[in-house]
Amino acid sequence: MTPDPVKRFSSTAYEATLMLNNISVRVATNNQQVLDRLHSRSSGSRTEIHDSPVVHWRVVVEEDVDLPMGNSRVCGLAHDGLIFVRIAHGGFLAADRQAGFGISFVAAEFVENDRLFSEYYFPALLLVLREMGDGR
């Protein structure tokens, strides 16, 4: 079998629809803890979730990341409806506003450690969702 360096075929068996940043987000991931952390930070009622346009988001948590933490700055760009944010440890978030779809790859360390999740991944996700919501 041909290697899949971008892990397009990683199973994302855990799914939930959550209200994040006033946007209904359908999250699929390979890690239950991602859903737990996002659910604890979600807002909105079931009615609001069902009445809102949905953004589809896929989170692939990578267990075997050997990259050093390196530069801890979060940086990104947005152009013509495409959004990209790089977070430390080789992680990134990318989205297509027009398609209403986003994906992120994140080291397990950023999910397992609540401080890292709160300082890096979650703010980056909210930033991308805000950019996606501005175009709707």
N, C-alpha and C positions, 0 to 999 in steps of 0.2 A: 504494500500500500504506500502511496506517495505521502510524505510528511505534510502536515498541515500547520505551517508556522504561525498562522494567524488564528488557529483554532476555530475555524468557521464551523466545524462539526462537533464542537463541545456541547454536550447535552446540557440543557437548561431546564431541568425538570421542576424546579420550584417556581410558582407563578402567583402573582397577586395584583390587584388593581388598587392603587393608593392615590390619595390626593397629596401632591407635593408642589409647593410654590403655586397653589391655586390652579394646578393643572392635574387632570386625571392621567395617571401614568400606569400603564400595564407593564409590570416588571417581570422578566423571566431571568432566572439565574441558576447557576450550578451549586449555589451555597445558601442553605437555609438562613444562616446568620445575616446575610445581606438583607433578606426580607424582614427579619426580626428588627434589625437596626433601622431600616427605612420605615417600617410600620410604627415604631415608637416615635418617629419624627413626623409622621403624616398628620394631616388635619382634614377636616371636612367630613360631612355625613355621607352615608350610603347614597342618599338622593343626589347630593352634589356630585358625587363620583359618577353616577349613571347619567347625569344630565350634562356632563362636560365632554368636550372633545378629548379623545384619548391619544396620548403619545405612547408609542411602544418602545420599551427600553430593555436591552439585553445586557446583563452583567456577567462577565466571565471572570471568576476568581482563579488566579493562578497560584498553585501550591508551591511550585518549585522555582521561584525567582531567586537567582543568585546575584542579582545586581546590587551594588552598594546603594545606600540611601541617597548619596550624592546631594546635588543641589535641591533644596526643599522648596524652592519657589514654584508656584503654580503659574503656568503661562499658557496662553492660547490665542486663537484668532477666529474671526468669523467673517465670512465673505459670501455674498450671494446665496444665503440660506444654508451654507455649510459651516459647521462649527467644530472646532477641535480644541481640546484642552489637555495639556500634558501635566500629570502630577508626578511626584517623585517615585522612585523605585521602578521606573519603566512603565508606569500606568498611564492610561489616557482615556479620554471620553471623546466620542465623535458623534455628530448628529447631522441629519438632513432635515431641515425645517419643513420643506415642502412635502416630503414623504411621511413626516411625523414619526421618524424612527431614529433611535440612537443606540449606541453600543459602547460598552466600556470594558477594558481589561484592567484588572487591579490585582496587586499582590495580596495574598491571603493575610499578610501582616496588617494591611490597611483595613481589613474587615474584622480581624480578631481583636485588634487594639482599638478600643472605643475612642481614645484621644486622637489617634491617627485618622480614624474614620471621620470624626467630627471636625478636625482641622484641615484635612485634605480632600477626601473623597466627597463627602456630603456637600460642602460649599461649592465644589466644582460642578457637581450634579445640578445643584440649584441654579448656578450661573448658566449652564447650558439650557436648562428648562426655561429659564427666564428669556433667553435669546429665542428659543423655539416658540414661546408663547407670544412674543412681540410681533411675530409674523402672521399670527392667526386672526 
